[in-house]
Amino acid sequence: MSNRTLGVIGGGAWGTALAQMLASDGREVLLWAFETPVVEEINRDHRNSPYLSGIDLNPAIRATGSLSELAGLPLLLVVTPAQHMRRVLVGLPEGPGDLVLCCKGIEEATGELMVDTARAAAPGRPLAVLSGPTFAHEVARGQPTAVTLACADEGQWDRIAPMVWRPAFRPYFSTDIIGAEIGGAVKNVLAIACGVVEGLGLGQNARAALIARGFAEMTRFGLACGAQAETLSGLSGLGDLVLTCSSVSSRNFSLGKALGEGRKAADVLADRATVAEGAFTAPVLQRVARARGVAMPIVDTVCALLAGDVAAGDAVAALLARPLTAE
C-alpha cells in the first residue's frame, strides 16, 4: 500500500459506495468487511452483490477481513452499523489516522452519540463526522452529492477535506460535531413515520406536515444537546431529513411504509439483510429526550408502532388529536 491509500471500515451499501467514491480519483482504497463472502466477491469480481447490487466497483478497491491491515492509514471512514461500531473499533490497531464517522445513530446500550462511543473505543484517535443527504447507489454512480464534514477545528478540516473531496462529492465545513450527529440519527426515526403516512395512503400534504413537525422535534432535541441551529437546518439535518422522508430507497422510510400497510415491525426487520437504523435509534432517542425534558410526540408514536402497541391508523389519529397549540 502507498501512503495515499485510504481506508473504509464497513462493507455494507454505504461503506462500499464511499469506497467507490474515494477510488474515483485513482487512489487505492482498502475496504474492511465483516463477511468473508463479501471480501472475496469484491476482490474477485469487483462487485458487492448483497449490499450494492448493479455497481461495478473500481479495481483500485481492495477488500480485507483483517482490521490489522488498516494500521497506519492516514484516513479511515467508519461505516459500520451504529450498534456494532464500538465492538469493531475496539479491535482496530492504534494509529495516527483520522476516524471519520459515517454511521448514523445513537448507541442503544449507553444513549451515547457515535462520537462519544468512538472516543471511548478508540482513545487518542482524531474524530470527525460526515453526514448529509446520501443514497448509496447515487454516490457509487458518481451522481452529485453534498455533505457536512464536521471537524474539531480548521486544521483537521484542512487535513481531511482534500482527501474526501471529489468533483461529484462536495463536503462543507462545520465544527458542530454534535449537530451533525443528531441530524443523522433523528432523521432515521422521522423517516419511519413518513413511511407510515405513505403506507396508509394519506397523501403528500400529510407527509409535508410530518417532515416540518419532525424537523421541529429534531431542532428542539438538538438544541437541548448543544447543537447549533444552523447545522440542523443544513445538509446533515434538514437536507438529510427531506431525502430520507421522501423515497422508498430509504430503508427507514420503506420500513415505515410496511408498517402503514399493516405488517409487523419484527417481521419486516427479520426479512432484511440491511439495517434500518431508525428502528434501533427510536427507543433510545425517546429515553434520552425524556431525560432532557424534550417533547418528541412523533418519536413517541414511532416507538409505539415498533413495539406493536398501536396500529398505524390509530397512531396517526392520536397525533392529529393532540391539543391545539402554536407552531
BELMOZI-V779101 format. One record per residue. N is the residue number from 1. RES is the residue in one small letter. PSI is psi in whole degrees, -180 to 180 (* if undefined). Layout:
n=N res=RES psi=PSI
n=N res=RES psi=PSI
This chain:
n=1 res=m psi=143
n=2 res=s psi=170
n=3 res=n psi=0
n=4 res=r psi=-6
n=5 res=t psi=135
n=6 res=l psi=156
n=7 res=g psi=149
n=8 res=v psi=129
n=9 res=i psi=105
n=10 res=g psi=116
n=11 res=g psi=25
n=12 res=g psi=-166
n=13 res=a psi=-48
n=14 res=w psi=-43
n=15 res=g psi=-42
n=16 res=t psi=-39
n=17 res=a psi=-40
n=18 res=l psi=-38
n=19 res=a psi=-42
n=20 res=q psi=-42
n=21 res=m psi=-47
n=22 res=l psi=-35
n=23 res=a psi=-6
n=24 res=s psi=-17
n=25 res=d psi=14
n=26 res=g psi=-3
n=27 res=r psi=147
n=28 res=e psi=136
n=29 res=v psi=129
n=30 res=l psi=118
n=31 res=l psi=116
n=32 res=w psi=129
n=33 res=a psi=147
n=34 res=f psi=-40
n=35 res=e psi=124
n=36 res=t psi=-43
n=37 res=p psi=-33
n=38 res=v psi=-45
n=39 res=v psi=-47
n=40 res=e psi=-42
n=41 res=e psi=-41
n=42 res=i psi=-45
n=43 res=n psi=-31
n=44 res=r psi=-46
n=45 res=d psi=-5
n=46 res=h psi=45
n=47 res=r psi=155
n=48 res=n psi=75
n=49 res=s psi=-31
n=50 res=p psi=-31
n=51 res=y psi=-25
n=52 res=l psi=65
n=53 res=s psi=150
n=54 res=g psi=6
n=55 res=i psi=124
n=56 res=d psi=118
n=57 res=l psi=147
n=58 res=n psi=132
n=59 res=p psi=-15
n=60 res=a psi=-10
n=61 res=i psi=126
n=62 res=r psi=135
n=63 res=a psi=153
n=64 res=t psi=154
n=65 res=g psi=8
n=66 res=s psi=117
n=67 res=l psi=-26
n=68 res=s psi=-25
n=69 res=e psi=-15
n=70 res=l psi=-6
n=71 res=a psi=135
n=72 res=g psi=-7
n=73 res=l psi=145
n=74 res=p psi=-18
n=75 res=l psi=132
n=76 res=l psi=121
n=77 res=l psi=124
n=78 res=v psi=113
n=79 res=v psi=36
n=80 res=t psi=162
n=81 res=p psi=143
n=82 res=a psi=-39
n=83 res=q psi=-7
n=84 res=h psi=-2
n=85 res=m psi=-43
n=86 res=r psi=-49
n=87 res=r psi=-41
n=88 res=v psi=-46
n=89 res=l psi=-29
n=90 res=v psi=-32
n=91 res=g psi=3
n=92 res=l psi=132
n=93 res=p psi=153
n=94 res=e psi=150
n=95 res=g psi=167
n=96 res=p psi=-11
n=97 res=g psi=147
n=98 res=d psi=141
n=99 res=l psi=120
n=100 res=v psi=113
n=101 res=l psi=120
n=102 res=c psi=2
n=103 res=c psi=147
n=104 res=k psi=116
n=105 res=g psi=-176
n=106 res=i psi=133
n=107 res=e psi=125
n=108 res=e psi=-43
n=109 res=a psi=-31
n=110 res=t psi=-18
n=111 res=g psi=16
n=112 res=e psi=145
n=113 res=l psi=160
n=114 res=m psi=-36
n=115 res=v psi=-35
n=116 res=d psi=-39
n=117 res=t psi=-45
n=118 res=a psi=-38
n=119 res=r psi=-36
n=120 res=a psi=-36
n=121 res=a psi=-30
n=122 res=a psi=66
n=123 res=p psi=141
n=124 res=g psi=-16
n=125 res=r psi=134
n=126 res=p psi=136
n=127 res=l psi=142
n=128 res=a psi=169
n=129 res=v psi=132
n=130 res=l psi=123
n=131 res=s psi=153
n=132 res=g psi=-176
n=133 res=p psi=100
n=134 res=t psi=112
n=135 res=f psi=132
n=136 res=a psi=-45
n=137 res=h psi=-36
n=138 res=e psi=-42
n=139 res=v psi=-43
n=140 res=a psi=-30
n=141 res=r psi=-2
n=142 res=g psi=23
n=143 res=q psi=150
n=144 res=p psi=133
n=145 res=t psi=140
n=146 res=a psi=141
n=147 res=v psi=164
n=148 res=t psi=130
n=149 res=l psi=101
n=150 res=a psi=122
n=151 res=c psi=163
n=152 res=a psi=-34
n=153 res=d psi=178
n=154 res=e psi=-30
n=155 res=g psi=-44
n=156 res=q psi=-41
n=157 res=w psi=-47
n=158 res=d psi=-28
n=159 res=r psi=-41
n=160 res=i psi=-43
n=161 res=a psi=-45
n=162 res=p psi=-25
n=163 res=m psi=-26
n=164 res=v psi=-15
n=165 res=w psi=135
n=166 res=r psi=161
n=167 res=p psi=-33
n=168 res=a psi=9
n=169 res=f psi=102
n=170 res=r psi=116
n=171 res=p psi=147
n=172 res=y psi=139
n=173 res=f psi=139
n=174 res=s psi=153
n=175 res=t psi=5
n=176 res=d psi=78
n=177 res=i psi=-39
n=178 res=i psi=-46
n=179 res=g psi=-42
n=180 res=a psi=-39
n=181 res=e psi=-45
n=182 res=i psi=-43
n=183 res=g psi=-47
n=184 res=g psi=-32
n=185 res=a psi=-47
n=186 res=v psi=-37
n=187 res=k psi=-29
n=188 res=n psi=-38
n=189 res=v psi=-43
n=190 res=l psi=-31
n=191 res=a psi=-33
n=192 res=i psi=-43
n=193 res=a psi=-42
n=194 res=c psi=-34
n=195 res=g psi=-37
n=196 res=v psi=-44
n=197 res=v psi=-42
n=198 res=e psi=-46
n=199 res=g psi=-32
n=200 res=l psi=-9
n=201 res=g psi=38
n=202 res=l psi=-7
n=203 res=g psi=172
n=204 res=q psi=-33
n=205 res=n psi=-47
n=206 res=a psi=-41
n=207 res=r psi=-42
n=208 res=a psi=-41
n=209 res=a psi=-40
n=210 res=l psi=-39
n=211 res=i psi=-45
n=212 res=a psi=-46
n=213 res=r psi=-32
n=214 res=g psi=-39
n=215 res=f psi=-36
n=216 res=a psi=-40
n=217 res=e psi=-45
n=218 res=m psi=-43
n=219 res=t psi=-46
n=220 res=r psi=-47
n=221 res=f psi=-44
n=222 res=g psi=-46
n=223 res=l psi=-37
n=224 res=a psi=-24
n=225 res=c psi=0
n=226 res=g psi=10
n=227 res=a psi=163
n=228 res=q psi=138
n=229 res=a psi=-36
n=230 res=e psi=-37
n=231 res=t psi=-43
n=232 res=l psi=-27
n=233 res=s psi=4
n=234 res=g psi=-156
n=235 res=l psi=-43
n=236 res=s psi=-9
n=237 res=g psi=-91
n=238 res=l psi=-41
n=239 res=g psi=-49
n=240 res=d psi=-36
n=241 res=l psi=-48
n=242 res=v psi=-45
n=243 res=l psi=-50
n=244 res=t psi=-26
n=245 res=c psi=10
n=246 res=s psi=7
n=247 res=s psi=142
n=248 res=v psi=-8
n=249 res=s psi=-20
n=250 res=s psi=126
n=251 res=r psi=-35
n=252 res=n psi=-42
n=253 res=f psi=-44
n=254 res=s psi=-32
n=255 res=l psi=-47
n=256 res=g psi=-39
n=257 res=k psi=-42
n=258 res=a psi=-38
n=259 res=l psi=-42
n=260 res=g psi=-28
n=261 res=e psi=0
n=262 res=g psi=1
n=263 res=r psi=158
n=264 res=k psi=144
n=265 res=a psi=-44
n=266 res=a psi=-38
n=267 res=d psi=-42
n=268 res=v psi=-45
n=269 res=l psi=-34
n=270 res=a psi=-25
n=271 res=d psi=-4
n=272 res=r psi=141
n=273 res=a psi=-27
n=274 res=t psi=163
n=275 res=v psi=129
n=276 res=a psi=95
n=277 res=e psi=-30
n=278 res=g psi=-29
n=279 res=a psi=-32
n=280 res=f psi=-32
n=281 res=t psi=-34
n=282 res=a psi=-54
n=283 res=p psi=-36
n=284 res=v psi=-35
n=285 res=l psi=-43
n=286 res=q psi=-43
n=287 res=r psi=-46
n=288 res=v psi=-40
n=289 res=a psi=-44
n=290 res=r psi=-38
n=291 res=a psi=-29
n=292 res=r psi=0
n=293 res=g psi=29
n=294 res=v psi=123
n=295 res=a psi=125
n=296 res=m psi=73
n=297 res=p psi=-33
n=298 res=i psi=-42
n=299 res=v psi=-42
n=300 res=d psi=-41
n=301 res=t psi=-42
n=302 res=v psi=-40
n=303 res=c psi=-43
n=304 res=a psi=-39
n=305 res=l psi=-46
n=306 res=l psi=-35
n=307 res=a psi=-10
n=308 res=g psi=20
n=309 res=d psi=-13
n=310 res=v psi=148
n=311 res=a psi=155
n=312 res=a psi=-46
n=313 res=g psi=-41
n=314 res=d psi=-34
n=315 res=a psi=-44
n=316 res=v psi=-41
n=317 res=a psi=-38
n=318 res=a psi=-38
n=319 res=l psi=-42
n=320 res=l psi=-24
n=321 res=a psi=4
n=322 res=r psi=154
n=323 res=p psi=143
n=324 res=l psi=141
n=325 res=t psi=172
n=326 res=a psi=155
n=327 res=e psi=*
